[in-house]
Amino acid sequence: MSSNSTAIGGTMGSSGSSSSSSSYKIRQYTHLQGQLAQLQANLSDMEELLRMTSNQAEKIRTLGGLQAGLFMGATKVFEDGEK
């Protein structure tokens, strides 16, 4: 009887181990799914921020050109005023 119960216990332990391994994998996949969802959200946010940065860089470039024009105009006015 003890050898029979050991065999049954061994089988139950094996299937129990298989079951816990399966639930462990499910937890890992669930965690991975959450991490991938967070990564996707972060990438989406980053894409929007890059789009805004690109737009702002173009506007700053235009502003720099306008400022340079003002400086050149002011220099011309001051040089003409000294003569």
Secondary structure, 3 states (H helix, E strand, C coil): CHHHHHHHHHHHHHHHHHHHHHHHHHHHHHHHHHHHHHHHHHHHHHHHHHHHHHHHHHHHHHHHHHHHHHHHHHHHHHHHHHC
